Amino acid sequence: MFFRQEAEDPAIALDKKVNGKVVAVTGGSGVIGSYLCKAFSEYEAKVAVLGRTKQKIDETVRNIREDGGEAMSVQADVLNKTSLQNAKTRIEDTLGTVDILINCAGGNNPKATTDDEVYNPTEKLQSQSKSFFDLDFKSIQSVYNLNLSGTLLPSQIFGKSMVGKKGCSMINVSSMSSFTPLMKIPAYSGAKAAINNFAKWLAVYLSRSGIRVNAIAPGFLVTTQNREMLIVKEGQFTRRAEKIISQTPLKRFGQPDELVGACLFLANSELSSFITGVVLPIDGGFSAYCGV
């Protein structure tokens, strides 16, 4: 049999195994986070939407509740241990102990991003563009902190109460730039690579504690944050976007809702019960294509 004998039809199992679970999503009001919050609520999970900006998380929760879902907004800073402990207490008092933690908080900093893709010393003499040598160190540190520390700390705080509880899992949101670094964003690529390594380490460390740890690595999505970098106007791509599409076998960008199925699968204690320590690319084949 493809499934263990006690398993039901996979679609039914998906519904039942997520139904009633408490799901905490850091960065829950962001583009990806809000989609994941909405998806889990549609499968009748109880969702805690965590974020720094109250207005944004409240809006995400309002949208979920308007569609009949159960959710609560929790203002929290993923880089502040006390803030996370307070968030955990609020969630447990309202929804119960967390079963599924999705570490979605992350991002880049323009001051940690180069203007050039490849350094050319001759051209540099005539240019005012920002090279690797001009990057602001504090901004680089902030990118590493937000992405790696912002994944590690919630895993510590929420993970401790998940130990020994049946069917628990953690899912980190990484990036395709974690495998092969994208040009211009050395700090972001390095931080996401560290998230992959951390997911694998934690998966082994918690392997006897009843907690599975995995990650997803989204490919290129068009969001409000990167739209100007990829699209000149409707139907017309920038040079960078054209390079991306040329290396993507499916010949298109992804959509945030295309990450949902993978997260529901990895969170499901029945369908993915033997999967831990995996970083799953969701990239339209980008990582499988060598360019020829």
Sequence and secondary structure as in RCSB ss.txt:
>XXXX:A:sequence
MFFRQEAEDPAIALDKKVNGKVVAVTGGSGVIGSYLCKAFSEYEAKVAVLGRTKQKIDETVRNIREDGGEAMSVQ
ADVLNKTSLQNAKTRIEDTLGTVDILINCAGGNNPKATTDDEVYNPTEKLQSQSKSFFDLDFKSIQSVYNLNLSG
TLLPSQIFGKSMVGKKGCSMINVSSMSSFTPLMKIPAYSGAKAAINNFAKWLAVYLSRSGIRVNAIAPGFLVTTQ
NREMLIVKEGQFTRRAEKIISQTPLKRFGQPDELVGACLFLANSELSSFITGVVLPIDGGFSAYCGV
>XXXX:A:secstr
  S TT   HHHHHHHHHTT EEEEETTTSHHHHHHHHHHHHTT EEEEEES HHHHHHHHHHHHHTT EEEEEE
  TT HHHHHHHHHHHHHHT S SEEEE      GGGS S SS  HHHHTT     GGG  HHHHHHHHIIIIIH
HHHHHHHHHHHHTT TTEEEEEE  GGGTS  TT HHHHHHHHHHHHHHHHHHHHTTTTTEEEEEEEE  B  TT
THHHHEEETTEE HHHHHHHHT TT S B GGGGHHHHHHHH TTTTTT  S EEEESTTGGG    
